[in-house]
Amino acid sequence: MQQTLDEILRECQILHGHLCAGQVLGARMAILGCRLIEVEDPRGADRKKLIVWVEIDRCMADAVSAATGVRLGRRSLKYADYGKVAATFFNLDTERAIRIAARDESRLLADKLFPQIENRKERQMRAYTELDDKELFKIEAVEVLYNEMDQPGRPRSRVSCDECGEGINDGREIREAGRILCRPCCCGGYYK
């Protein structure tokens, strides 16, 4: 990353609307993840080689997006609804992937290190800014399940659902008993 943590946090605050502990975690994750998979300029020269999966739809995800430039609309940001403060950084060129998860112990460590700070969120922000990466995160090399249908760019395929008639891109259809179905028609969705 070519920017400092403070510069990235200013951009996170603009994108997200405020600065919080989750933003600090996400920015630190982005810096570490890009460094570990050797993506030096994620918003510039290296932008086409970075894919990131975030595992929560909270502040941390916005910070990762702000720091790296990955976006859902560009298909460089993927969302897995696991409810975890974690992200996986994947270098398309090298196929190297690193998953980084926030350690729950870091919250307690913030309380222990900065008892003089009355506000819990302020204690966390200070700790998350100052703690060593290994104190703050669980870091592991992983192999991601990634294929042609997950790649950025134009859709690789498009079919219509035999039930509702809506279009389905990139192999997300379900083929059952000779029919092509979208996931909501086949299995139920988040709407009725």
Contact map, one row per residue, 1 for C-alpha under 8 A:
111100000000000000000000000000100110001111000000000000000000000000000000000000000000000000000000000000000000000000000000000000000000000000000000000000000000000000000000000000000000000000000000
111100000000000000000000000000000000000110000000000000000000000000000000000000000000000000000000000000000000000000000000000000000000000000000000000000000000000000000000000000000000000000000000
111110110000000000000000000000000000000000000000000000000000000000000000000000000000000000000000000000000000000000000000000000000000000000000000000000000000000000000000000000000000000000000000
111111110000000000000000000000000000000000000000000000000000000000000000000000000000000000000000000000000000000000000000000000000000000000000000000000000000000000000000000000000000000000000000
001111111000000000000000001100000000000000000000000000000000000000000000000000000000000000000000000000000000000000000000000000000000000000000000000000000000000000000000000000000000000000000000
000111111100000000000000000000000000000000000000000000000000000000000000000000000000000000000000000000000000000000000000000000000000000000000000000000000000000000000000000000000000000000000000
001111111110000000000000000000000000000000000000000000000000000000000000000000000000000000000000000000000000000000000000000000000000000000000000000000000000000000000000000000000000000000000000
001111111111000000000000001000000000000000000000000000000000000001100000000000000000000000000000000000000000000000000000000000000000000000000000000000000000000000000000000000000000000000000000
000011111111100000100011001000000000000000000000000000000000001000000000000000000000000000000000000000000000000000000000000000000000000000000000000000000000000000000000000000000000000000000000
000001111111110000000000000000000000000000000000000000000000000000000000000000000000000000000000000000000000000000000000000000000000000000000000000000000000000000000000000000000000000000000000
000000111111111000000000000000000000000000000000000000000000000001100000000000000000000000000000000000000000000000000000000000000000000000000000000000000000000000000000000000000000000000000000
000000011111111111100010001000000000000000000000000000000000011001100000000000000000000000000000000000000000000000000000000000000000000000000000000000000000000000000000000000000000000000000000
000000001111111111100010000000000000000000000000000000000000000000000000000000000000000000000000000000000000000000000000000000000000000000000000000000000000000000000000000000000000000000000000
000000000111111111000000000000000000000000000000000000000000000000000000000000000000000000000000000000000000000000000000000000000000000000000000000000000000000000000000000000000000000000000000
000000000011111110000000000000000000000000000000000000000000010001000000000000000000000000000000000000000000000000000000000000000000000000000000000000000000000000000000000000000000000000000000
000000000001111111100000000000000000000000000000000000000010011000000000000000000000000000000000000000000000000000000000000000000000000000000000000000000000000000000000000000000000000000000000
000000000001111111100000000000000000000000000000000000000000000000000000000000000000000000000000000000000000000000000000000000000000000000000000000000000000000000000000000000000000000000000000
000000000001110111110000000000000000000000000000000000000000000000000000000000000000000000000000000000000000000000000000000000000000000000000000000000000000000000000000000000000000000000000000
000000001001100111111011000000000000000000000000000000000000000000000000000000000000000000000000000000000000000000000000000000000000000000000000000000000000000000000000000000000000000000000000
000000000000000001111111000000000000000000000000000000000010000000000000000000000000000000000000000000000000000000000000100010000000000000000000000000000000000000000000000000000000000000000000
000000000000000000111111100000000000000000000000000000000000000000000000000000000000000000000000000000000000000000000000110110010000000000000000000000000000000000000000000000000000000000000000
000000000000000000011111110000000000000000000000000000000111001000000000000000000000000000000000000000000000000000000000000000000000000000000000000000000000000000000000000000000000000000000000
000000001001100000111111111000000000000000000000000000000011011000000000000000000000000000000000000000000000000000000000000000000000000000000000000000000000000000000000000000000000000000000000
000000001000000000111111111100000000000000000000000000000001001000000000000000000000000000000000000000000000000000000000000010011000000000000000000000000000000000000000000000000000000000000000
000000000000000000001111111110000000000000000000000000000001001000000000000000000000000000000000000001000000000000000000000000010000000000000000000000000000000000000000000000000000000000000000
000000000000000000000111111111000000000000000000000000000011111100000000000000000000000000000000000000000000000000000000000000000000000000000000000000000000000000000000000000000000000000000000
000010011001000000000011111111100000000000000000000000000001001100100000000000000000000000000000000000000000000000000000000000000000000000000000000000000000000000000000000000000000000000000000
000010000000000000000001111111110000000000000000000000000000000000000000000000000000000000000000000000000000000000000000000000001000000000000000000000000000000000000000000000000000000000000000
000000000000000000000000111111111000000000000000000000000000000100000000000000000000001000000000000100000000000000000000000000000000000000000000000000000000000000000000000000000000000000000000
000000000000000000000000011111111100000000000000000000000000001100110000000000000000000000000000000000000000000000000000000000000000000000000000000000000000000000000000000000000000000000000000
100000000000000000000000001111111110000000000000000000000000000000100000000000000000000000000000000000000000000000000000000000000000000000000000000000000000000000000000000000000000000000000000
000000000000000000000000000111111111000000000000000000000000000000000000000000000000000000000000000000000000000000000000000000000000100000000000000000000000000000000000000000000000000000000000
000000000000000000000000000011111111100000000000000000000000000000000000000000000000000110000000011100000000000000000000000000000000000000000000000000000000000000000000000000000000000000000000
100000000000000000000000000001111111111101000000000000000000000000000000000000000000000010000000000000000000000000000000000000000000000000000000000000000000000000000000000000000000000000000000
100000000000000000000000000000111111111100000000000000000000000000000000000000000000000000000000000000000000000000000000000000000000000000000000000000000000000000000000000000000000000000000000
000000000000000000000000000000011111111000000000000000000000000000000000000000000000000000000000010000000000000000000000000000000000000000000000000000000000000000000000000000000000000000000000
000000000000000000000000000000001111111000000000000000000000000000000000000000000000000011100001110000000000000000000000000000000000000000000000000000000000000000000000000000000000000000000000
000000000000000000000000000000000111111100000000000000000000000000000000000000000000000000100000000000000000000000000000000000000000000000000000000000000000000000000000000000000000000000000000
100000000000000000000000000000000111111111000100110000000000000000000000000000000000000000100000000000000000000000000000000000000000000000000000000000000000000000000000000000000000000000000000
110000000000000000000000000000000110011111000100000000000000000000000000000000000000000000000000000000000000000000000000000000000000000000000000000000000000000000000000000000000000000000000000
110000000000000000000000000000000000001111111110000000000000000000000000000000000000000000000000000000000000000000000000000000000000000000000000000000000000000000000000000000000000000000000000
100000000000000000000000000000000100001111111111110000000000000000011000000000000000000000000000000000000000000000000000000000000000000000000000000000000000000000000000000000000000000000000000
000000000000000000000000000000000000000011111110000000000000000000011100000000000000000000000000000000000000000000000000000000000000000000000000000000000000000000000000000000000000000000000000
000000000000000000000000000000000000000011111110000000000000000000000000000000000000000000000000000000000000000000000000000000000000000000000000000000000000000000000000000000000000000000000000
000000000000000000000000000000000000000011111111000000000000000000000000000000000000000000000000000000000000000000000000000000000000000000000000000000000000000000000000000000000000000000000000
000000000000000000000000000000000000001111111111110000000000000000000000000000000000000000000000000000000000000000000000000000000000000000000000000000000000000000000000000000000000000000000000
000000000000000000000000000000000000000011111111110000000000000000001100000000000000000000000000000000000000000000000000000000000000000000000000000000000000000000000000000000000000000000000000
000000000000000000000000000000000000000001001111110000000000000000000000000000000000000000010000000000000000000000000000000000000000000000000000000000000000000000000000000000000000000000000000
000000000000000000000000000000000000001001000111111000000000000000000000000000000000000001111000000000000000000000000000000000000000000000000000000000000000000000000000000000000000000000000000
000000000000000000000000000000000000001001000111111100000000000000000100000100000000000011110000000000000000000000000000000000000000000000000000000000000000000000000000000000000000000000000000
000000000000000000000000000000000000000000000000111110000000000000000100001111000000000011110000000000000000000000000000000000000000000000000000000000000000000000000000000000000000000000000000
000000000000000000000000000000000000000000000000011111000000000000000100000111000000001111000000000000000000000000000000000000000000000000000000000000000000000000000000000000000000000000000000
000000000000000000000000000000000000000000000000001111100000000000000000000011110000001110000000000000000000000000000000000000000000000000000000000000000000000000000000000000000000000000000000
000000000000000000000000000000000000000000000000000111111000100000000000000011110000111100000000000000000000000000000000000000000000000000000000000000000000000000000000000000000000000000000000
000000000000000000000000000000000000000000000000000011111000000000000000000000111111111000000000000000000000000000000000000000000000000000000000000000000000000000000000000000000000000000000000
000000000000000000000000000000000000000000000000000001111101100000000000000000111111110000000000000000000000000000000000000000000000000000000000000000000000000000000000000000000000000000000000
000000000000000000000000000000000000000000000000000001111111100000000000000000101010000000000000000000000000000000000000000000000000000000000000000000000000000000000000000000000000000000000000
000000000000000000000100000000000000000000000000000000011111110000000000000000000000000000000000000000000000000000000000000000000000000000000000000000000000000000000000000000000000000000000000
000000000000000100010110010000000000000000000000000000001111111000000000000000000000000000000000000000000000000000000000000000000000000000000000000000000000000000000000000000000000000000000000
000000000000000000000111111000000000000000000000000000011111111100000000000000000000100000000000000000000000000000000000000000000000000000000000000000000000000000000000000000000000000000000000
000000000000000000000000010000000000000000000000000001011111111110000000000000000000000000000000000000000000000000000000000000000000000000000000000000000000000000000000000000000000000000000000
000000000001001100000010010000000000000000000000000000000111111111000000000000000000000000000000000000000000000000000000000000000000000000000000000000000000000000000000000000000000000000000000
000000001001000100000111111001000000000000000000000000000011111111100000000000000000000000000000000000000000000000000000000000000000000000000000000000000000000000000000000000000000000000000000
000000000000000000000000011011000000000000000000000000000001111111111100000000000000000000000000000000000000000000000000000000000000000000000000000000000000000000000000000000000000000000000000
000000000000000000000000000000000000000000000000000000000000111111111110000010000000000000000000000000000000000000000000000000000000000000000000000000000000000000000000000000000000000000000000
000000010011001000000000000000000000000000000000000000000000011111111100000000000000000000000000000000000000000000000000000000000000000000000000000000000000000000000000000000000000000000000000
000000010011000000000000001001100000000000000000000000000000001111111000000000000000000000000000000000000000000000000000000000000000000000000000000000000000000000000000000000000000000000000000
000000000000000000000000000001000000000001100000000000000000000111111100000000000000000000000000000000000000000000000000000000000000000000000000000000000000000000000000000000000000000000000000
000000000000000000000000000000000000000001100010000000000000000111111110000000000000000000000000000000000000000000000000000000000000000000000000000000000000000000000000000000000000000000000000
000000000000000000000000000000000000000000100010011100000000000111011111011110000000000000000000000000000000000000000000000000000000000000000000000000000000000000000000000000000000000000000000
000000000000000000000000000000000000000000000000000000000000000010001111111110000000000000000000000000000000000000000000000000000000000000000000000000000000000000000000000000000000000000000000
000000000000000000000000000000000000000000000000000000000000000000000111111111000000000000000000000000000000000000000000000000000000000000000000000000000000000000000000000000000000000000000000
000000000000000000000000000000000000000000000000000000000000000000000011111110000000000000000000000000000000000000000000000000000000000000000000000000000000000000000000000000000000000000000000
000000000000000000000000000000000000000000000000000000000000000000000111111110000000000000000000000000000000000000000000000000000000000000000000000000011000000000000000000000000000000000000000
000000000000000000000000000000000000000000000000001000000000000000000111111111000000000000000000000000000000000000000000000000000000000000000000000001111000000000000000000000000000000000000000
000000000000000000000000000000000000000000000000011100000000000000000111111111000000000000000000000000000000000000000000000000000000000000000000000000110000000000000000000000000000000000000000
000000000000000000000000000000000000000000000000001111000000000010000111111111100000000000000000000000000000000000000000000000000000000000000000000000000000000000000000000000000000000000000000
000000000000000000000000000000000000000000000000001111000000000000000001001111110000000000000000000000000000000000000000000000000000000000000000000000000000000000000000000000000000000000000000
000000000000000000000000000000000000000000000000000011111000000000000000000011111000000000000000000000000000000000000000000000000000000000000000000000000000000000000000000000000000000000000000
000000000000000000000000000000000000000000000000000011110000000000000000000001111100000000000000000000000000000000000000000000000000000000000000000000000000000000000000000000000000000000000000
000000000000000000000000000000000000000000000000000000111000000000000000000000111110000000000000000000000000000000000000000000000000000000000000000000000000000000000000000000000000000000000000
000000000000000000000000000000000000000000000000000000110000000000000000000000011111000000000000000000000000000000000000000000000000000000000000000000000000000000000000000000000000000000000000
000000000000000000000000000000000000000000000000000000111000000000000000000000001111100000000000000000000000000000000000000000000000000000000000000000000000000000000000000000000000000000000000
000000000000000000000000000000000000000000000000000000110000000000000000000000000111110000000000000010000000000000000000000000000000000000000000000000000000000000000000000000000000000000000000
000000000000000000000000000000000000000000000000000001110001000000000000000000000011111000000000000011000000000000000000000000000000000000000000000000000000000000000000000000000000000000000000
000000000000000000000000000000000000000000000000000001110000000000000000000000000001111100000000001111000000000000000000000000000000000000000000000000000000000000000000000000000000000000000000
000000000000000000000000000010000000000000000000000111100000000000000000000000000000111110000000001110000000000000000000000000000000000000000000000000000000000000000000000000000000000000000000
000000000000000000000000000000001000000000000000000111000000000000000000000000000000011111000000111100000000000000000000000000000000000000000000000000000000000000000000000000000000000000000000
000000000000000000000000000000001100100000000000011110000000000000000000000000000000001111100000111000000000000000000000000000000000000000000000000000000000000000000000000000000000000000000000
000000000000000000000000000000000000100000000000111100000000000000000000000000000000000111110011110000000000000000000000000000000000000000000001000000000000000000000000000000000000000000000000
000000000000000000000000000000000000111000000000111000000000000000000000000000000000000011111111100000000000000000000000000000000000000000000000000000000000000000000000000000000000000000000000
000000000000000000000000000000000000000000000001111000000000000000000000000000000000000001111111000000000000000000000000000000000000000000000000000000000000000000000000000000000000000000000000
000000000000000000000000000000000000000000000000100000000000000000000000000000000000000000111110000000000000000000000000000000000000000000000000000000000000000000000000000000000000000000000000
000000000000000000000000000000000000000000000000000000000000000000000000000000000000000000111111000000000000000000000000000000000000000000000000000000000000000000000000000000000000000000000000
000000000000000000000000000000000000000000000000000000000000000000000000000000000000000001111111100000000000000000000000000000000000000000000000000000000000000000000000000000000000000000000000
000000000000000000000000000000000000100000000000000000000000000000000000000000000000000001110111110000000000000000000000000000000000000000001110000000000000000000000000000000000000000000000000
000000000000000000000000000000000000100000000000000000000000000000000000000000000000000111100011111000000000000000000000000000000000000000001111000000000000000000000000000000000000000000000000
000000000000000000000000000000001001100000000000000000000000000000000000000000000000000111000001111100000000000000000000000000000000000000111100000000000000000000000000000000000000000000000000
000000000000000000000000000000001000000000000000000000000000000000000000000000000000011110000000111110000000000000000000000000000000000000111100000000000000000000000000000000000000000000000000
000000000000000000000000000010001000000000000000000000000000000000000000000000000000011100000000011111000000000000000000000000000000000011110000000000000000000000000000000000000000000000000000
000000000000000000000000000000000000000000000000000000000000000000000000000000000001111000000000001111100000000000000000000000000000000011100000000000000000000000000000000000000000000000000000
000000000000000000000000100000000000000000000000000000000000000000000000000000000000110000000000000111110100000000000000000000000000000111000000000000000000000000000000000000000000000000000000
000000000000000000000000000000000000000000000000000000000000000000000000000000000000000000000000000011111100000000000000000000000000001111000000000000000000000000000000000000000000000000000000
000000000000000000000000000000000000000000000000000000000000000000000000000000000000000000000000000001111111000000000000000000000000000000000000000000000000000000000000000000000000000000000000
000000000000000000000000000000000000000000000000000000000000000000000000000000000000000000000000000000111111100000000000000000000000000000000000000000000000000000000000000000000000000000000000
000000000000000000000000000000000000000000000000000000000000000000000000000000000000000000000000000001111111110000000000000000110000001100000000000000000000000000000000000000000000000000000000
000000000000000000000000000000000000000000000000000000000000000000000000000000000000000000000000000000011111111000000000000100000000000000000000000000000000000000000000000000000000000000000000
000000000000000000000000000000000000000000000000000000000000000000000000000000000000000000000000000000011111111100000000000000000000000000000000000000000000000000000000000000000000000000000000
000000000000000000000000000000000000000000000000000000000000000000000000000000000000000000000000000000001111111110000000000000100000000000000000000000000000000000000000000000000000000000000000
000000000000000000000000000000000000000000000000000000000000000000000000000000000000000000000000000000000111111111000000001101110000000000000000000000000000000000000000000000000000000000000000
000000000000000000000000000000000000000000000000000000000000000000000000000000000000000000000000000000000011111111100001001100000000000000000000000000000000000000000000000000000000000000000000
000000000000000000000000000000000000000000000000000000000000000000000000000000000000000000000000000000000001111111100000000000000000000000000000000000000000000000000000000000000000000000000000
000000000000000000000000000000000000000000000000000000000000000000000000000000000000000000000000000000000000111111100000000000100000000000000000000000000000000000000000000000000000000000000000
000000000000000000000000000000000000000000000000000000000000000000000000000000000000000000000000000000000000011111111000001000100000000000000000000000000000000000000000000000000000000000000000
000000000000000000000000000000000000000000000000000000000000000000000000000000000000000000000000000000000000001111111100001000000000000000000000000000000000000000000000000000000000000000000000
000000000000000000000000000000000000000000000000000000000000000000000000000000000000000000000000000000000000000001111100000000000000000000000000000000000000000000000000000000000000000000000000
000000000000000000000000000000000000000000000000000000000000000000000000000000000000000000000000000000000000000001111111011000000000000000000000000000000000000000000000000000000000000000000000
000000000000000000000000000000000000000000000000000000000000000000000000000000000000000000000000000000000000000000111111011000000000000000000000000000000000000000000000000000000000000000000000
000000000000000000000000000000000000000000000000000000000000000000000000000000000000000000000000000000000000000000001111111000000000000000000000000000000000000000000000000000000000000000000000
000000000000000000000000000000000000000000000000000000000000000000000000000000000000000000000000000000000000001000001111111100000000000000000000000000000000000000000000000000000000000000000000
000000000000000000011000000000000000000000000000000000000000000000000000000000000000000000000000000000000000000000000011111110000000000000000000000000000000000000000000000000000000000000000000
000000000000000000001000000000000000000000000000000000000000000000000000000000000000000000000000000000000000000000001111111111000000000000000000000000000000000000000000000000000000000000000000
000000000000000000000000000000000000000000000000000000000000000000000000000000000000000000000000000000000000011001101111111111100000000000000000000000000000000000000000000000000000000000000000
000000000000000000001000000000000000000000000000000000000000000000000000000000000000000000000000000000000010011000000001111111110000000000000000000000000000000000000000000000000000000000000000
000000000000000000011001000000000000000000000000000000000000000000000000000000000000000000000000000000000000000000000000111111111000000000000000000000000000000000000000000000000000000000000000
000000000000000000000000000000000000000000000000000000000000000000000000000000000000000000000000000000000000010000000000011111111100000000000000000000000000000000000000000000000000000000000000
000000000000000000000000000000000000000000000000000000000000000000000000000000000000000000000000000000000100110011000000001111111110000000000000000000000000000000000000000000000000000000000000
000000000000000000001001100000000000000000000000000000000000000000000000000000000000000000000000000000000100010000000000000111111110000100000000000000000000000000000000000000000000000000000000
000000000000000000000001000100000000000000000000000000000000000000000000000000000000000000000000000000000000000000000000000011111110000000000000000000000000000000000000000000000000000000000000
000000000000000000000000000000000000000000000000000000000000000000000000000000000000000000000000000000000000000000000000000001111111000000000000000000000000000000000000000000000000000000000000
000000000000000000000000000000000000000000000000000000000000000000000000000000000000000000000000000000000000000000000000000000111111101100000000000000000000000000000000000000000000000000000000
000000000000000000000000000000000000000000000000000000000000000000000000000000000000000000000000000000000000000000000000000000000111111100000000000000000000000000000000000000000000000000000000
000000000000000000000000000000010000000000000000000000000000000000000000000000000000000000000000000000000000000000000000000000000011111110000000000000000000000000000000000000000000000000000000
000000000000000000000000000000000000000000000000000000000000000000000000000000000000000000000000000000000000000000000000000000000001111111100000000000000000000000000000000000000000000000000000
000000000000000000000000000000000000000000000000000000000000000000000000000000000000000000000000000000100100000000000000000000000011111110000000000000000000000000000000000000000000000000000000
000000000000000000000000000000000000000000000000000000000000000000000000000000000000000000000000000001100100000000000000000000010011111111000000000000000000000000000000000000000000000000000000
000000000000000000000000000000000000000000000000000000000000000000000000000000000000000000000000000111100000000000000000000000000000111111100000000000000000000000000000000000000000000000000000
000000000000000000000000000000000000000000000000000000000000000000000000000000000000000000000000000111100000000000000000000000000000010111110000000000000000000000000000000000000000000000000000
000000000000000000000000000000000000000000000000000000000000000000000000000000000000000000000000011110000000000000000000000000000000010011111000000000000000000000000000000000000000000000000000
000000000000000000000000000000000000000000000000000000000000000000000000000000000000000000000000011100000000000000000000000000000000000001111100000000000000000000000000000000000000000000000000
000000000000000000000000000000000000000000000000000000000000000000000000000000000000000000000001111000000000000000000000000000000000000000111110000000000000000000000000000000000000000000000000
000000000000000000000000000000000000000000000000000000000000000000000000000000000000000000000001111000000000000000000000000000000000000000011111000000000000000000000000000000000000000000000000
000000000000000000000000000000000000000000000000000000000000000000000000000000000000000000000001100000000000000000000000000000000000000000001111100000000000000000000000000000000000000000000000
000000000000000000000000000000000000000000000000000000000000000000000000000000000000000001000000100000000000000000000000000000000000000000000111110000000000000000000000000000000000000000000000
000000000000000000000000000000000000000000000000000000000000000000000000000000000000000000000000000000000000000000000000000000000000000000000011111000000000000000000000000000000000000000000000
000000000000000000000000000000000000000000000000000000000000000000000000000000000000000000000000000000000000000000000000000000000000000000000001111101000000000000000000000000000000000000000000
000000000000000000000000000000000000000000000000000000000000000000000000000000000000000000000000000000000000000000000000000000000000000000000000111111100000000000000000000000000000000000000000
000000000000000000000000000000000000000000000000000000000000000000000000000000000000000000000000000000000000000000000000000000000000000000000000011111100001000000000000000000000000000000000000
000000000000000000000000000000000000000000000000000000000000000000000000000000000000000000000000000000000000000000000000000000000000000000000000001111100011000000000000011000000000000000000000
000000000000000000000000000000000000000000000000000000000000000000000000001000000000000000000000000000000000000000000000000000000000000000000000011111110000000000000000010000000000000000000000
000000000000000000000000000000000000000000000000000000000000000000000000001100000000000000000000000000000000000000000000000000000000000000000000001111111000000000000000000000000000000000000000
000000000000000000000000000000000000000000000000000000000000000000000000011100000000000000000000000000000000000000000000000000000000000000000000000001111100000000000000000000000000000000000000
000000000000000000000000000000000000000000000000000000000000000000000000011000000000000000000000000000000000000000000000000000000000000000000000000000111110000000000000000000000000000000000000
000000000000000000000000000000000000000000000000000000000000000000000000000000000000000000000000000000000000000000000000000000000000000000000000000000011111000000000000000000000000000000000000
000000000000000000000000000000000000000000000000000000000000000000000000000000000000000000000000000000000000000000000000000000000000000000000000000010001111110000000000110000000000000000000000
000000000000000000000000000000000000000000000000000000000000000000000000000000000000000000000000000000000000000000000000000000000000000000000000000110000111110000000000111000000000000000000000
000000000000000000000000000000000000000000000000000000000000000000000000000000000000000000000000000000000000000000000000000000000000000000000000000000000011111000000000111000000000000000000000
000000000000000000000000000000000000000000000000000000000000000000000000000000000000000000000000000000000000000000000000000000000000000000000000000000000011111100000011111000000000000000000000
000000000000000000000000000000000000000000000000000000000000000000000000000000000000000000000000000000000000000000000000000000000000000000000000000000000000111110000011100010000001000000000000
000000000000000000000000000000000000000000000000000000000000000000000000000000000000000000000000000000000000000000000000000000000000000000000000000000000000011111001111000000000001100000000000
000000000000000000000000000000000000000000000000000000000000000000000000000000000000000000000000000000000000000000000000000000000000000000000000000000000000001111111111000010000001110000000000
000000000000000000000000000000000000000000000000000000000000000000000000000000000000000000000000000000000000000000000000000000000000000000000000000000000000000111111000000000000011100000000000
000000000000000000000000000000000000000000000000000000000000000000000000000000000000000000000000000000000000000000000000000000000000000000000000000000000000000011111000000000000000100010000000
000000000000000000000000000000000000000000000000000000000000000000000000000000000000000000000000000000000000000000000000000000000000000000000000000000000000000011111100000000000000000010000000
000000000000000000000000000000000000000000000000000000000000000000000000000000000000000000000000000000000000000000000000000000000000000000000000000000000000000111111110000000000000000000000000
000000000000000000000000000000000000000000000000000000000000000000000000000000000000000000000000000000000000000000000000000000000000000000000000000000000000000110011111000000000000010000000000
000000000000000000000000000000000000000000000000000000000000000000000000000000000000000000000000000000000000000000000000000000000000000000000000000000000000011110001111100000000000000000000000
000000000000000000000000000000000000000000000000000000000000000000000000000000000000000000000000000000000000000000000000000000000000000000000000000000000000011110000111111110000000010000000000
000000000000000000000000000000000000000000000000000000000000000000000000000000000000000000000000000000000000000000000000000000000000000000000000000000000011111000000011111110000000000000000000
000000000000000000000000000000000000000000000000000000000000000000000000000000000000000000000000000000000000000000000000000000000000000000000000000011000011110000000001111100000000000000000000
000000000000000000000000000000000000000000000000000000000000000000000000000000000000000000000000000000000000000000000000000000000000000000000000000010000001110000000001111110000000000000000000
000000000000000000000000000000000000000000000000000000000000000000000000000000000000000000000000000000000000000000000000000000000000000000000000000000000000000000000001111111000000011000000000
000000000000000000000000000000000000000000000000000000000000000000000000000000000000000000000000000000000000000000000000000000000000000000000000000000000000001010000001101111100001111000000000
000000000000000000000000000000000000000000000000000000000000000000000000000000000000000000000000000000000000000000000000000000000000000000000000000000000000000000000000000111110001111001000000
000000000000000000000000000000000000000000000000000000000000000000000000000000000000000000000000000000000000000000000000000000000000000000000000000000000000000000000000000011111111100000000000
000000000000000000000000000000000000000000000000000000000000000000000000000000000000000000000000000000000000000000000000000000000000000000000000000000000000000000000000000001111111100000000000
000000000000000000000000000000000000000000000000000000000000000000000000000000000000000000000000000000000000000000000000000000000000000000000000000000000000000000000000000000111110000000000000
000000000000000000000000000000000000000000000000000000000000000000000000000000000000000000000000000000000000000000000000000000000000000000000000000000000000000000000000000000111111000000000000
000000000000000000000000000000000000000000000000000000000000000000000000000000000000000000000000000000000000000000000000000000000000000000000000000000000000000001000000000000111111100000000000
000000000000000000000000000000000000000000000000000000000000000000000000000000000000000000000000000000000000000000000000000000000000000000000000000000000000001111000000000011110111110000000000
000000000000000000000000000000000000000000000000000000000000000000000000000000000000000000000000000000000000000000000000000000000000000000000000000000000000000111100000000011110011111011000000
000000000000000000000000000000000000000000000000000000000000000000000000000000000000000000000000000000000000000000000000000000000000000000000000000000000000000010000101000111000001111111000000
000000000000000000000000000000000000000000000000000000000000000000000000000000000000000000000000000000000000000000000000000000000000000000000000000000000000000000000000000111000000111111111000
000000000000000000000000000000000000000000000000000000000000000000000000000000000000000000000000000000000000000000000000000000000000000000000000000000000000000000000000000000000000011111111100
000000000000000000000000000000000000000000000000000000000000000000000000000000000000000000000000000000000000000000000000000000000000000000000000000000000000000000110000000000000000111111111000
000000000000000000000000000000000000000000000000000000000000000000000000000000000000000000000000000000000000000000000000000000000000000000000000000000000000000000000000000001000000111111110000
000000000000000000000000000000000000000000000000000000000000000000000000000000000000000000000000000000000000000000000000000000000000000000000000000000000000000000000000000000000000001111111000
000000000000000000000000000000000000000000000000000000000000000000000000000000000000000000000000000000000000000000000000000000000000000000000000000000000000000000000000000000000000001111111110
000000000000000000000000000000000000000000000000000000000000000000000000000000000000000000000000000000000000000000000000000000000000000000000000000000000000000000000000000000000000001110111111
000000000000000000000000000000000000000000000000000000000000000000000000000000000000000000000000000000000000000000000000000000000000000000000000000000000000000000000000000000000000000100011111
000000000000000000000000000000000000000000000000000000000000000000000000000000000000000000000000000000000000000000000000000000000000000000000000000000000000000000000000000000000000000000011111
000000000000000000000000000000000000000000000000000000000000000000000000000000000000000000000000000000000000000000000000000000000000000000000000000000000000000000000000000000000000000000001111
